[in-house]
Amino acid sequence: MSSTDHSPPDASRPYDGVRVLELAEGISGPYAGRWLAALGADVIKVERTSGDPSRAFGPWPNDQPDDETSGLFLYLNGDKRSVTLNLDTSDGREILRDLAQSAEIVIESFPPGYLAERDLDYAALSADNSSLVMISITPFGQTGPNADLPATELTLYAASGQMWLTGHPDRQPLKNGGSQPSYQAGLNAFSAVSSAYFGAIMHGQGSYIDLSVQETYAGMAEAYHTRASQLGIESQRSGNNLHATWGLYELADGYGGVCLLPRNYPPFAQAVGLPELQEDRFADAGQRLSNNDELMAILYGWFIGQTRDDLLELGIANRVPFGFVATFEDLANSEHLRSRDFFADRDDAAAGSLTYPGRLWLSSAHEWKMGAAPKLGQHNVDVIHGELGYEREDLVRLRELDAI
């Protein structure tokens, strides 16, 4: 627990009283810090004086760019405190070392060697704080021949092998939607520091964690690694349809699909209601694969005549694994998600009314808090003057020297 926090811990938030220094930018580190903050941690987001680059990414209200209203930044940084430090100045580095003395966890995403060159690596920050847990999140890790290479989200999709598996077999690999490598690395980082912090509490000794985004996403490739290493089989892209009864089809109002095991075929054929599906060439599992192209052509014709609601109702009524592809508007309006309080609604003074996913799970013992993200440098005075004891005159001097 932070030595500067003397208030009784809030049992409904497991990380209440724990101080986290977030030296990370972009998505992965801030995403990990977001959930620590939501569970009660005092997350001090240490930003460069120009701000986290994610402040420059939208969406923005009315498409008007503003560093304080970036939808991405607001989503990733709720309930944190913002302090600006220029780590290329001796004063900025000294303030960070002071902050590290009362921290339990440090999350950083600088290129390998950046902090060591400034005497701010784990050895330096933990010298007088042996229980400190620190995690570095980089595209390819701290060591190895690729450690110093930069990466974009597209690079990480490709380098993880996931892109090789995505797309149609006769066309080029495709990038998955969104920024999944970064978000998955953020979840791994949240898990890693939680485990390490527990270890520090139990044994009184902190630890340093080296997390590679490439390894995170490559590790999610299921059995494809063993197929390559043990069997020498290069997995191929299967497109939207593994076979006729396992894939995606166009509907009258969107997209839907089916995912059948052999035992599901009889109720599926009954639900579809086409007489030819009862013939042996389709009803028999072995013959069905031999006649896959013809069956797929029949199903393309059937699915295009169904709506998403029709498909869902047929699946429920006949116990057939039908489903449709939800849009984000569907999710925002989902009665099921709303009934489970999945979303957090909040009003931001600059950005207006916002709705975000508000938790990772439901718990009988703790709550999630989802407050506002900080303005750039909003808590410089509170932290540097109020908690570290610098005089207000010092803050003026530090601003003039571009240290804060």
C-alpha positions as CSV (number, residue, x, y, z in Angstrom):
1,M,0.0,0.0,0.0
2,S,1.2,3.5,-0.9
3,S,3.1,5.1,2.0
4,T,1.4,8.4,1.2
5,D,-2.2,7.0,1.6
6,H,-3.4,6.9,5.2
7,S,-7.1,6.3,4.4
8,P,-8.6,2.9,5.3
9,P,-8.7,0.6,2.2
10,D,-12.0,0.2,0.4
11,A,-12.7,-3.6,0.4
12,S,-14.9,-3.3,-2.6
13,R,-11.9,-2.3,-4.7
14,P,-9.0,-4.8,-4.4
15,Y,-6.3,-2.3,-5.4
16,D,-7.4,0.6,-3.2
17,G,-4.3,2.2,-1.7
18,V,-1.9,0.7,-4.3
19,R,0.1,3.2,-6.3
20,V,0.9,2.6,-10.0
21,L,3.2,4.7,-12.1
22,E,2.2,4.4,-15.7
23,L,5.0,5.5,-18.0
24,A,3.3,3.8,-21.0
25,E,1.8,5.3,-24.1
26,G,-0.6,4.1,-26.8
27,I,-2.8,1.1,-25.9
28,S,-1.2,-1.8,-24.2
29,G,0.2,-0.2,-21.0
30,P,-2.7,2.2,-20.5
31,Y,-5.2,-0.6,-21.0
32,A,-3.5,-2.5,-18.2
33,G,-3.5,0.6,-16.1
34,R,-7.1,1.3,-16.8
35,W,-8.2,-1.9,-15.1
36,L,-5.9,-1.4,-12.1
37,A,-7.5,2.1,-11.7
38,A,-11.0,0.6,-12.1
39,L,-10.2,-1.7,-9.2
40,G,-9.1,1.1,-7.0
41,A,-5.4,1.7,-7.7
42,D,-4.0,5.2,-7.7
43,V,-2.6,5.3,-11.2
44,I,-0.3,8.2,-11.9
45,K,0.0,8.6,-15.6
46,V,3.4,10.1,-16.3
47,E,3.0,11.8,-19.7
48,R,5.6,13.6,-21.8
49,T,5.0,17.3,-21.8
50,S,3.2,17.1,-25.1
51,G,1.0,14.3,-23.9
52,D,0.4,10.7,-24.6
53,P,0.2,10.4,-28.5
54,S,-3.2,8.6,-28.1
55,R,-4.6,12.1,-27.3
56,A,-4.1,12.8,-31.0
57,F,-6.4,9.9,-32.1
58,G,-10.1,10.1,-32.3
59,P,-12.9,9.8,-32.4
60,W,-13.7,13.3,-31.3
61,P,-17.1,15.0,-30.7
62,N,-18.3,16.5,-34.0
63,D,-15.0,15.4,-35.6
64,Q,-13.2,18.3,-34.1
65,P,-9.7,17.2,-33.0
66,D,-8.9,18.1,-29.4
67,D,-6.2,16.6,-27.1
68,E,-8.7,16.5,-24.2
69,T,-11.6,14.8,-26.0
70,S,-10.0,11.8,-27.9
71,G,-12.3,8.9,-27.6
72,L,-9.3,6.5,-27.4
73,F,-7.6,8.4,-24.7
74,L,-10.7,8.8,-22.6
75,Y,-11.5,5.1,-22.9
76,L,-8.0,4.0,-21.8
77,N,-7.3,6.5,-19.0
78,G,-10.3,6.8,-16.8
79,D,-9.7,7.4,-13.1
80,K,-6.0,8.1,-13.5
81,R,-4.0,11.2,-12.5
82,S,-1.9,13.0,-15.1
83,V,1.6,14.3,-14.3
84,T,3.8,15.7,-17.1
85,L,7.6,15.0,-16.9
86,N,10.4,15.5,-19.4
87,L,12.7,12.6,-18.7
88,D,15.4,14.2,-20.8
89,T,15.9,16.7,-18.0
90,S,17.6,15.9,-14.7
91,D,14.7,17.4,-12.8
92,G,12.2,15.3,-14.6
93,R,14.2,12.2,-13.8
94,E,14.6,13.1,-10.2
95,I,10.8,13.6,-9.8
96,L,10.2,10.2,-11.3
97,R,12.7,8.6,-8.9
98,D,10.9,10.3,-6.0
99,L,7.5,9.0,-7.2
100,A,8.9,5.4,-7.5
101,Q,9.7,5.3,-3.8
102,S,6.0,5.2,-2.9
103,A,4.9,3.1,-5.9
104,E,4.1,-0.6,-5.8
105,I,3.9,-1.1,-9.6
106,V,5.5,0.6,-12.6
107,I,4.2,0.1,-16.2
108,E,6.4,1.3,-19.0
109,S,6.5,1.0,-22.8
110,F,9.7,2.9,-23.9
111,P,12.0,1.3,-26.4
112,P,14.6,-1.1,-24.9
113,G,17.4,0.8,-23.2
114,Y,15.6,4.1,-23.1
115,L,15.2,4.1,-19.3
116,A,18.5,2.5,-18.6
117,E,20.3,5.3,-20.5
118,R,18.6,7.8,-18.1
119,D,19.3,5.7,-14.9
120,L,15.6,5.0,-14.6
121,D,15.5,1.2,-15.2
122,Y,14.3,-1.4,-12.7
123,A,17.6,-1.5,-10.9
124,A,17.6,2.2,-10.3
125,L,13.9,2.6,-9.4
126,S,13.9,-0.4,-7.1
127,A,17.2,0.4,-5.3
128,D,15.3,1.8,-2.3
129,N,12.1,0.0,-3.0
130,S,12.8,-3.7,-3.1
131,S,9.2,-4.8,-3.3
132,L,8.6,-2.8,-6.5
133,V,7.0,-4.6,-9.5
134,M,7.9,-3.2,-12.9
135,I,6.7,-4.3,-16.3
136,S,8.1,-3.3,-19.7
137,I,5.8,-3.7,-22.7
138,T,7.5,-3.6,-26.1
139,P,6.7,-5.0,-29.6
140,F,9.4,-7.7,-29.5
141,G,10.7,-7.7,-25.9
142,Q,13.9,-6.4,-24.3
143,T,16.3,-9.0,-25.8
144,G,16.8,-10.8,-29.0
145,P,17.8,-9.7,-32.6
146,N,14.5,-7.9,-33.1
147,A,14.3,-6.1,-29.8
148,D,15.1,-2.7,-31.2
149,L,12.7,-2.9,-34.2
150,P,9.7,-0.5,-34.2
151,A,6.3,-1.9,-34.9
152,T,2.8,-0.9,-35.9
153,E,-0.4,-2.8,-35.2
154,L,-0.2,-4.2,-38.8
155,T,3.4,-5.3,-38.1
156,L,2.3,-7.1,-34.9
157,Y,-0.6,-8.9,-36.6
158,A,1.8,-10.1,-39.3
159,A,4.7,-11.0,-37.0
160,S,2.5,-13.0,-34.7
161,G,1.4,-15.4,-37.4
162,Q,-2.3,-14.5,-36.9
163,M,-2.5,-12.7,-40.2
164,W,-1.3,-15.8,-42.0
165,L,-4.4,-17.5,-40.8
166,T,-6.9,-14.7,-41.7
167,G,-8.5,-14.4,-45.1
168,H,-9.4,-16.5,-48.1
169,P,-7.0,-19.4,-49.1
170,D,-6.5,-18.1,-52.6
171,R,-5.9,-14.5,-51.7
172,Q,-3.4,-12.5,-49.6
173,P,-3.5,-12.6,-45.8
174,L,-5.7,-10.0,-44.1
175,K,-5.3,-7.9,-41.0
176,N,-7.8,-8.5,-38.3
177,G,-10.1,-5.7,-37.2
178,G,-9.1,-3.3,-34.4
179,S,-5.9,-3.4,-32.3
180,Q,-6.1,-6.8,-30.8
181,P,-2.3,-7.4,-30.3
182,S,-2.1,-4.3,-28.2
183,Y,-5.3,-5.0,-26.2
184,Q,-4.3,-8.6,-25.6
185,A,-0.9,-7.5,-24.4
186,G,-2.6,-5.1,-22.1
187,L,-4.6,-7.9,-20.6
188,N,-1.5,-10.0,-20.2
189,A,0.2,-7.1,-18.5
190,F,-2.7,-6.6,-16.1
191,S,-2.5,-10.3,-15.2
192,A,1.3,-10.3,-15.0
193,V,1.6,-7.3,-12.6
194,S,-1.3,-8.7,-10.5
195,S,0.5,-12.0,-10.1
196,A,3.8,-10.3,-9.4
197,Y,2.3,-7.8,-6.9
198,F,0.7,-10.8,-5.0
199,G,4.2,-12.4,-4.9
200,A,5.7,-9.2,-3.6
201,I,3.1,-9.1,-0.8
202,M,3.7,-12.7,0.1
203,H,7.5,-12.7,-0.1
204,G,8.5,-9.0,0.2
205,Q,10.5,-9.0,-3.0
206,G,9.5,-7.3,-6.2
207,S,10.2,-8.4,-9.8
208,Y,10.8,-7.1,-13.3
209,I,8.6,-8.4,-16.1
210,D,9.6,-8.3,-19.8
211,L,6.4,-8.6,-22.0
212,S,6.6,-8.9,-25.8
213,V,3.4,-8.0,-27.7
214,Q,4.5,-10.4,-30.5
215,E,4.8,-13.3,-28.1
216,T,1.4,-12.4,-26.5
217,Y,-0.4,-12.6,-29.8
218,A,1.6,-15.5,-31.2
219,G,0.8,-17.5,-28.1
220,M,-2.9,-17.3,-28.9
221,A,-2.5,-19.3,-32.1
222,E,-3.9,-22.4,-30.5
223,A,-2.7,-25.7,-32.0
224,Y,-1.2,-24.1,-35.1
225,H,2.3,-24.0,-33.5
226,T,2.3,-27.7,-32.8
227,R,0.9,-28.5,-36.2
228,A,4.0,-26.8,-37.7
229,S,6.6,-28.0,-35.2
230,Q,5.5,-31.6,-34.6
231,L,3.7,-32.4,-37.9
232,G,5.4,-30.1,-40.3
233,I,2.0,-28.9,-41.5
234,E,1.7,-25.3,-42.7
235,S,-1.8,-24.1,-41.7
236,Q,-3.7,-22.4,-44.4
237,R,-6.4,-19.7,-44.5
238,S,-9.9,-21.1,-44.7
239,G,-11.8,-17.9,-45.4
240,N,-15.3,-17.5,-44.1
241,N,-16.2,-21.2,-44.6
242,L,-14.2,-24.1,-43.2
243,H,-16.9,-26.2,-45.0
244,A,-20.5,-25.8,-45.9
245,T,-21.9,-26.4,-42.4
246,W,-19.2,-24.4,-40.7
247,G,-19.0,-20.9,-41.9
248,L,-20.4,-17.5,-42.7
249,Y,-23.1,-16.5,-45.2
250,E,-24.8,-13.4,-46.4
251,L,-28.3,-12.8,-45.0
252,A,-31.1,-10.5,-46.2
253,D,-30.0,-7.9,-43.6
254,G,-26.5,-8.7,-42.7
255,Y,-24.3,-11.8,-42.1
256,G,-24.9,-14.9,-40.2
257,G,-23.6,-18.5,-40.0
258,V,-23.7,-21.9,-38.7
259,C,-21.1,-24.1,-36.8
260,L,-22.2,-27.7,-36.9
261,L,-20.8,-30.8,-35.4
262,P,-22.0,-34.1,-37.1
263,R,-24.6,-34.6,-34.3
264,N,-26.1,-31.2,-35.1
265,Y,-26.9,-32.1,-38.7
266,P,-30.3,-33.7,-38.3
267,P,-31.9,-30.8,-36.5
268,F,-30.1,-28.4,-38.8
269,A,-31.6,-30.1,-41.9
270,Q,-35.0,-30.0,-40.3
271,A,-34.7,-26.3,-39.4
272,V,-33.7,-25.4,-42.9
273,G,-36.6,-27.4,-44.3
274,L,-35.1,-28.2,-47.7
275,P,-35.9,-31.8,-48.8
276,E,-32.6,-32.3,-50.5
277,L,-30.7,-31.9,-47.2
278,Q,-32.2,-35.2,-46.1
279,E,-30.6,-37.1,-49.0
280,D,-27.7,-39.4,-48.1
281,R,-25.2,-37.3,-50.1
282,F,-25.7,-34.6,-47.6
283,A,-27.0,-36.4,-44.5
284,D,-24.1,-38.8,-44.3
285,A,-21.1,-37.0,-42.8
286,G,-18.6,-38.7,-45.2
287,Q,-20.6,-38.0,-48.3
288,R,-21.3,-34.5,-47.1
289,L,-17.7,-33.5,-47.5
290,S,-17.5,-35.0,-50.9
291,N,-20.4,-32.9,-52.0
292,N,-19.4,-29.8,-50.1
293,D,-19.5,-27.4,-53.0
294,E,-23.0,-28.3,-54.0
295,L,-24.2,-28.1,-50.4
296,M,-22.6,-24.7,-50.0
297,A,-24.3,-23.4,-53.1
298,I,-27.7,-24.6,-51.7
299,L,-27.0,-22.9,-48.4
300,Y,-25.9,-19.6,-49.9
301,G,-29.4,-19.5,-51.6
302,W,-31.1,-20.4,-48.3
303,F,-29.3,-18.0,-46.0
304,I,-29.8,-15.0,-48.3
305,G,-33.6,-15.4,-47.7
306,Q,-33.2,-15.2,-43.9
307,T,-33.0,-12.2,-41.6
308,R,-30.8,-12.1,-38.6
309,D,-33.8,-12.4,-36.3
310,D,-35.2,-15.4,-38.3
311,L,-31.9,-17.2,-38.0
312,L,-31.6,-16.6,-34.3
313,E,-35.2,-17.8,-33.7
314,L,-34.7,-20.9,-35.8
315,G,-31.5,-21.8,-33.9
316,I,-33.2,-21.4,-30.5
317,A,-36.3,-23.3,-31.5
318,N,-34.4,-26.2,-33.1
319,R,-31.2,-26.2,-30.9
320,V,-29.1,-25.5,-33.9
321,P,-25.9,-23.4,-33.6
322,F,-27.0,-20.5,-35.8
323,G,-25.9,-17.0,-35.2
324,F,-25.5,-13.6,-36.8
325,V,-22.7,-11.1,-37.0
326,A,-23.4,-8.3,-34.5
327,T,-22.5,-4.7,-35.4
328,F,-21.3,-2.3,-32.8
329,E,-24.7,-0.6,-32.9
330,D,-26.2,-4.0,-32.0
331,L,-23.9,-4.2,-29.0
332,A,-24.7,-0.7,-27.8
333,N,-28.4,-1.5,-27.9
334,S,-28.1,-5.0,-26.6
335,E,-30.7,-5.7,-24.0
336,H,-28.6,-8.6,-22.7
337,L,-25.5,-6.5,-22.2
338,R,-27.4,-3.7,-20.6
339,S,-29.1,-6.1,-18.2
340,R,-25.7,-7.2,-17.0
341,D,-24.4,-3.6,-16.6
342,F,-21.7,-4.2,-19.1
343,F,-21.5,-0.6,-20.2
344,A,-20.4,2.4,-18.2
345,D,-22.1,5.7,-19.0
346,R,-20.4,8.9,-18.0
347,D,-20.4,12.6,-18.8
348,D,-17.2,14.3,-19.7
349,A,-17.0,18.1,-19.3
350,A,-15.3,18.5,-22.7
351,A,-16.4,15.4,-24.7
352,G,-20.0,15.1,-23.5
353,S,-21.9,11.9,-22.9
354,L,-19.8,8.7,-23.4
355,T,-20.5,5.0,-23.2
356,Y,-17.8,2.5,-22.8
357,P,-17.4,-1.2,-21.8
358,G,-17.1,-0.8,-18.1
359,R,-15.6,-4.0,-16.7
360,L,-13.9,-7.3,-17.4
361,W,-16.1,-9.5,-15.2
362,L,-18.8,-9.5,-12.5
363,S,-17.9,-10.1,-8.9
364,S,-19.8,-10.6,-5.7
365,A,-17.0,-8.9,-3.7
366,H,-15.8,-5.9,-5.6
367,E,-17.0,-3.1,-7.9
368,W,-15.5,-1.3,-10.9
369,K,-15.2,2.4,-11.0
370,M,-15.1,4.2,-14.3
371,G,-14.5,7.9,-13.8
372,A,-13.1,10.6,-16.1
373,A,-9.7,10.6,-17.7
374,P,-7.4,13.4,-16.6
375,K,-6.5,16.6,-18.5
376,L,-2.9,16.8,-19.5
377,G,-0.8,17.6,-16.4
378,Q,-4.0,18.1,-14.4
379,H,-2.4,16.7,-11.2
380,N,1.1,18.2,-11.4
381,V,0.4,20.5,-8.4
382,D,-1.4,17.8,-6.4
383,V,1.4,15.2,-6.8
384,I,4.7,17.2,-7.2
385,H,3.8,20.0,-4.7
386,G,1.2,18.3,-2.5
387,E,2.7,14.8,-2.2
388,L,6.4,15.2,-3.0
389,G,6.8,18.5,-1.2
390,Y,8.2,20.7,-4.0
391,E,7.4,24.4,-3.4
392,R,5.1,26.2,-5.8
393,E,8.1,28.3,-6.8
394,D,9.8,25.1,-7.8
395,L,6.9,24.2,-10.1
396,V,7.3,27.6,-11.9
397,R,11.0,26.9,-12.3
398,L,10.4,23.4,-13.5
399,R,7.9,24.6,-16.1
400,E,10.4,27.2,-17.3
401,L,13.1,24.5,-17.7
402,D,10.5,22.3,-19.6
403,A,11.0,19.6,-16.9
404,I,7.2,19.4,-16.3
